[in-house]
Amino acid sequence: MLVVTLLAGIILIPLWLEYGDLRRSFGLSRVAAFATTSLVAPAFAVGLTLALPLQSRPALQWAATVAGTLAVYSLATRAIAASASAAGTAPSRSTRG
């Protein structure tokens, strides 16, 4: 049980910090920041799929899964953050003078 708690902390603490950073730095709403942080699940699926050819070498497969997950998650969150930053500088569409 201690190992599960430790692993959960290793995974959840950085995600919680990422959530806070997305809210603070990019002004995302709670839902948008949570949705962006939740992209770690599909990123893990992509990383796992990319590492399937390495099944005969479990340690290498796990390392490739983690690396693939980090790469896909980082690309996705940076794209969303860039889009959020660009949206902040876009002209207003308000029709009021």
C-alpha positions in Angstrom: 0.0 0.0 0.0 2.9 2.3 0.7 4.3 1.8 -2.8 0.9 2.6 -4.4 0.7 5.8 -2.3 4.2 6.8 -3.2 3.6 6.2 -6.9 0.3 8.2 -6.7 2.2 11.1 -5.1 4.9 11.0 -7.7 2.3 11.2 -10.4 -0.3 13.4 -8.9 1.9 16.1 -7.2 3.5 17.3 -10.5 0.1 17.2 -12.2 -1.4 19.3 -9.5 1.5 21.8 -9.9 0.9 21.8 -13.6 -2.8 22.5 -13.0 -1.9 25.5 -10.8 0.6 26.8 -13.4 -1.9 26.6 -16.2 -4.4 28.6 -14.1 -1.9 31.2 -13.0 0.3 31.7 -16.0 -2.2 31.3 -18.8 -5.4 32.3 -17.1 -7.2 29.0 -17.9 -10.5 28.3 -16.1 -10.7 25.4 -13.7 -12.3 23.2 -16.3 -9.9 24.1 -19.0 -6.8 23.6 -16.7 -8.3 20.2 -15.5 -9.0 19.1 -19.1 -5.5 20.1 -20.2 -3.9 18.3 -17.3 -6.1 15.2 -18.0 -4.4 14.9 -21.3 -1.8 12.8 -19.5 -4.2 9.7 -19.9 -4.3 9.8 -23.7 -0.6 10.7 -23.8 0.1 7.6 -21.7 -1.9 5.5 -24.2 0.1 6.9 -27.1 3.4 6.2 -25.2 2.3 2.7 -24.4 1.3 2.1 -28.0 4.6 3.5 -29.3 6.5 1.1 -27.0 4.7 -2.0 -27.9 7.5 -3.3 -30.3 9.7 -3.4 -27.2 7.7 -6.0 -25.3 10.5 -8.5 -25.2 12.6 -6.0 -23.1 10.3 -4.8 -20.3 12.7 -2.2 -18.8 13.2 -0.6 -22.2 9.5 -0.8 -23.0 8.7 1.1 -19.7 11.4 3.7 -20.4 10.0 4.2 -23.9 6.5 4.5 -22.5 7.4 7.1 -20.0 9.5 9.1 -22.6 6.7 8.9 -25.1 4.1 10.0 -22.6 6.2 13.0 -21.5 6.8 14.0 -25.1 3.2 13.8 -26.2 1.9 15.4 -23.0 4.5 18.2 -23.3 3.6 18.9 -26.9 -0.1 18.9 -26.2 0.1 21.2 -23.2 2.5 23.6 -24.8 0.2 23.9 -27.9 -2.8 24.7 -25.6 -0.7 27.2 -23.6 0.4 28.9 -26.8 -3.1 29.1 -28.0 -4.3 30.5 -24.6 -1.5 33.1 -24.7 -2.4 34.1 -28.2 -6.1 34.4 -27.3 -5.3 36.9 -24.6 -3.8 39.3 -27.2 -6.5 38.8 -29.8 -8.8 41.8 -30.4 -12.1 41.9 -28.6 -15.2 40.8 -30.5 -17.4 43.0 -28.3 -20.0 45.0 -30.3 -20.3 47.6 -27.6 -18.4 50.8 -28.1 
